[in-house]
Amino acid sequence: MSGNPPSVSLGDPRPTTGHLPVLVDEVVEALAISEGETHVDGTFGAGGYTRAMLRAGAGRVIAFDQDPDAIANGPLLVPDPRLTLVHDRFSRMAEALEERDLLPVDGVTLDIGVSSMQLDQAERGFSFREDGPLDMRMSQDGPSAADFLNTADEAEIARVIRDYGDEPKARGLARAIVAARPLTRTGELSAICRKVLGWHAGMKTDPATRTFQAIRIRVNAELAELEAGLEAAERALRPGGRLAVVTFHSLEDRIVKQFLRTRSGAAPAGSRHRPMLDNGPAPTFRAVAKPVAASEAELAINPRARSARLRSAVRTDAPYSPRKAA
C-alpha cells in the first residue's frame, strides 16, 4: 500500500490496564513488517497486537473478533484510521477479506484462547475467581457453558474435562457436576472443582483451572476454529507473507506444530522401501521457526505468558489447496 492515511499516536502496545499482549515483541519480529503492508490481527481483543503492528509501520490492519464487545470497544482502544474492524471468526478471514477485495495480505497473527478482558468481566462467566453467570461464550451467541453442563451426559462431560483439561479426576468431577444440576453460576462450578480435587488457601494453582479451561474450549469449539483458522491464513497470505500464532494450551500448540510440519513438507514421508506414488501438494510454508517462549522479564510482569508459545513461518508461492493435516 502507498499513501498511508494519517495516524494518531498509539503509545506502548502494552497498556497499563492489565490487558497485556503476550510475546508482542517476538510476534512483531516474526512478522518482519515493512512500511505500508497490510496485516491481519485475527484476535483483536484489547488491541495489543494491532497497536504493535501499526507502530511497526503497517499501512493497514484488518482486525477480527467474534466478541461484539471487542469490536464495539475497538475504535476507543485503537483510534487509528488504518484499522478496519471485522465482527467475525478468524476462521472466516479469507472469505471476509475476499468480500472486501483485500486479498492477499502480508501477515496474519492469531492469539488463541480467552482474552484478559473476557476473564476480567465476571458477567462473561470465564473466571473461576469471581462469581458470575455460567456462560463462557466468546461470541455471546449459541449454547452456553450452563447449557452444556446441564444437558450433556456424564460420560461426555468427563471426556471434555479429560481431553481438553488434562484432568486426571475428570470422571469424579463429571459425577459431581451431574449430581449438582442445574448449575447456573461460575461460583457453583468452582466450588465443585475445589471440593472434588481438594483446595486450601495458598495453593499455587486453583484446582478449578483445568475444568474451566476445558469447558471453555468445548463451548467455543476452539480447536476446530484453530484448524480452520490456520487454513484460512494459508489461503489469505501472499507469497512471502508471514504467519505468527501464539498458543496457551498443549493441544493448541500441537495443532499449530502439526499444521506447519505438514504444510512445509516436513511430515514423515512413509516407508523407504515403498516408492511414493504421489508427493502431494507443494509446500505452502517455509522457514518454520522453533517455538518461542516468554522471557523471564516478561513473566515477571505478565504471569499469563507462562504457558505461551509462538510459532511462525513464511508463505511460499505454492497455491492454496484444501487438505487435512496428517
Helices and strands as residue ranges (DSSP letters): H 24-31, E 38-41, H 48-55, E 60-65, H 68-77, E 83-87, G 90-92, H 93-99, E 105-111, H 116-120, G 122-124, H 145-151, H 154-165, H 170-180, H 186-197, H 209-219, H 222-236, E 237-247, H 250-263, E 285-286, E 292-293, H 296-301, G 303-307, E 309-315
